[in-house]
Amino acid sequence: MCNMEFTELRDILRRITDPRGESLVKALCESLTRMIDIGPEGGSAGGRIVFTGTPRQMIDNSQTVTAQYLRKSL
């Protein structure tokens, strides 16, 4: 699950119907309170933080490539 894209993970988590799994899903979703989007910085090997905030703030307000992708996928 760690290697999955956000949208793929979200779809799998929504299919969990076991009561024990539902509590795990709820805990995971509640823990997703902050996203950090790291974008490229010129030609360097590193990157720079281009967004920090909640997933909803990213989707609603950010113009980063990641936010644009999430809006399309949602």
KOLTORRO-316770 format. One record per residue: x, y, z of N, C-alpha, C, CB in turn; residue in one letter. Coordinates in steps of 0.02 Angstrom, whole numbers, padded with zeros to 5 digits, always signed. Glycine has a CB too. Example, Ala and Ser with C-alpha at 12.3 -4.5 7.8 and 13.67 -1.06 7.14 Angstrom:
<nodes>
+00660-00284+00390+00615-00225+00390+00660-00165+00390+00565-00224+00452a/+00642-00112+00354+00684-00053+00357+00645+00002+00394+00704-00030+00286s/
</nodes>
This chain:
<nodes>
+00041-00060+00000+00000+00000+00000+00043+00063+00000-00046+00000+00060m/+00103+00058+00028+00146+00117+00032+00167+00142-00036+00208+00101+00073c/+00170+00098-00086+00192+00118-00152+00135+00140-00198+00229+00062-00185n/+00072+00138-00172+00015+00156-00214+00006+00231-00219-00048+00125-00185m/-00022+00252-00275-00041+00322-00282-00101+00335-00237-00056+00340-00356e/-00110+00397-00218-00163+00416-00172-00231+00393-00195-00163+00491-00162f/-00247+00404-00259-00313+00387-00284-00325+00311-00284-00323+00414-00355t/-00274+00273-00299-00280+00200-00299-00290+00175-00227-00217+00167-00330e/-00252+00201-00180-00259+00183-00110-00329+00201-00085-00206+00217-00068l/-00352+00260-00103-00419+00283-00082-00472+00234-00105-00433+00353-00108r/-00468+00212-00168-00517+00166-00195-00517+00099-00159-00505+00155-00269d/-00458+00074-00143-00453+00011-00107-00482+00018-00036-00381-00013-00104i/-00464+00072-00003-00489+00082+00066-00564+00088+00068-00457+00144+00096l/-00594+00116+00017-00667+00123+00016-00703+00056+00009-00688+00169-00041r/-00668+00005-00016-00699-00061-00026-00697-00105+00036-00666-00096-00083r/-00662-00084+00088-00656-00124+00148-00723-00123+00185-00599-00097+00194i/-00749-00183+00198-00814-00188+00232-00809-00221+00300-00862-00226+00189t/-00753-00253+00315-00744-00284+00381-00743-00230+00435-00678-00326+00383d/-00781-00239+00489-00784-00188+00542-00715-00169+00569-00828-00211+00599p/-00671-00218+00576-00603-00202+00600-00566-00160+00549-00563-00268+00615r/-00577-00175+00485-00545-00137+00431-00572-00066+00428-00555-00171+00366g/-00637-00059+00441-00667+00007+00439-00636+00053+00491-00743+00003+00450e/-00620+00027+00550-00589+00069+00601-00518+00087+00579-00587+00033+00669s/-00484+00043+00544-00418+00058+00518-00422+00112+00465-00384-00005+00489l/-00471+00107+00420-00480+00157+00368-00494+00225+00399-00538+00136+00321v/-00538+00226+00449-00554+00289+00482-00491+00321+00513-00608+00279+00536k/-00451+00280+00545-00389+00305+00576-00341+00331+00523-00356+00250+00617a/-00335+00296+00467-00291+00318+00414-00314+00385+00385-00286+00266+00358l/-00379+00389+00371-00406+00451+00342-00398+00510+00390-00479+00441+00324c/-00408+00498+00454-00400+00551+00503-00327+00573+00509-00426+00530+00571e/-00281+00526+00495-00211+00544+00501-00186+00584+00440-00169+00481+00509s/-00225+00584+00386-00207+00622+00327-00228+00695+00335-00239+00591+00263l/-00199+00727+00384-00219+00796+00399-00172+00846+00367-00221+00807+00473t/-00116+00823+00341-00068+00869+00312-00032+00837+00253-00016+00892+00366r/-00029+00874+00199+00007+00851+00141+00064+00899+00128-00039+00846+00078m/+00119+00872+00105+00177+00913+00085+00192+00895+00013+00240+00901+00133i/+00191+00944-00030+00204+00934-00101+00273+00962-00115+00149+00968-00146d/+00317+00920-00140+00385+00942-00155+00394+00944-00231+00438+00894-00123i/+00409+01003-00256+00417+01012-00328+00491+01017-00346+00380+01074-00351g/+00505+01015-00410+00574+01019-00433+00603+01088-00421+00579+01001-00506p/+00667+01091-00413+00701+01155-00404+00756+01159-00457+00731+01162-00331e/+00741+01190-00512+00790+01197-00565+00816+01129-00587+00847+01241-00543g/+00881+01125-00594+00912+01062-00615+00944+01025-00557+00962+01073-00668g/+00933+01048-00496+00966+01017-00439+00936+00949-00423+00962+01062-00377s/+00971+00910-00382+00949+00843-00364+00892+00846-00314+01006+00803-00336a/+00885+00900-00279+00833+00906-00228+00770+00936-00254+00858+00946-00169g/+00732+00964-00210+00670+00997-00229+00653+01049-00177+00613+00946-00237g/+00597+01082-00187+00576+01131-00138+00503+01119-00121+00586+01204-00164r/+00483+01137-00061+00414+01129-00040+00371+01181-00077+00406+01136+00037i/+00322+01157-00114+00279+01202-00153+00209+01207-00122+00273+01178-00225v/+00193+01162-00074+00128+01166-00040+00132+01127+00025+00071+01139-00085f/+00100+01154+00077+00086+01116+00139+00015+01134+00160+00138+01133+00196t/-00021+01085+00183-00089+01097+00206-00129+01032+00204-00124+01150+00163g/-00194+01037+00212-00236+00978+00212-00248+00955+00140-00304+00993+00247t/-00267+00892+00132-00284+00869+00064-00338+00913+00031-00307+00797+00066p/-00389+00933+00070-00442+00974+00042-00416+01042+00020-00498+00984+00094r/-00372+01073+00060-00342+01137+00041-00302+01130-00023-00298+01164+00098q/-00266+01075-00030-00227+01065-00090-00272+01061-00151-00184+01001-00085m/-00325+01021-00147-00370+01012-00203-00407+01076-00220-00420+00956-00188i/-00428+01113-00169-00468+01173-00181-00427+01235-00199-00508+01188-00120d/-00366+01241-00172-00331+01305-00177-00263+01304-00211-00323+01332-00111n/-00232+01247-00215-00164+01245-00241-00163+01239-00317-00126+01187-00210s/-00112+01268-00347-00104+01263-00420-00045+01219-00438-00096+01333-00450q/-00021+01179-00390+00036+01135-00405+00015+01081-00454+00064+01104-00340t/+00063+01048-00484+00050+00994-00531+00012+00937-00495+00115+00967-00562v/+00032+00923-00433-00001+00871-00394-00075+00888-00384+00034+00862-00327t/-00090+00950-00365-00159+00970-00353-00199+00966-00417-00161+01042-00324a/-00170+00986-00472-00205+00982-00536-00221+00910-00554-00163+01014-00592q/-00174+00865-00540-00186+00794-00552-00242+00767-00508-00121+00754-00541y/-00240+00785-00443-00292+00761-00398-00361+00786-00417-00276+00783-00327l/-00365+00847-00441-00430+00873-00463-00457+00833-00522-00425+00948-00482r/-00415+00815-00568-00436+00775-00626-00459+00706-00604-00380+00768-00677k/-00421+00676-00558-00436+00608-00537-00497+00604-00494-00377+00579-00501s/-00511+00657-00454-00569+00654-00411-00632+00666-00451-00562+00705-00355l/
</nodes>
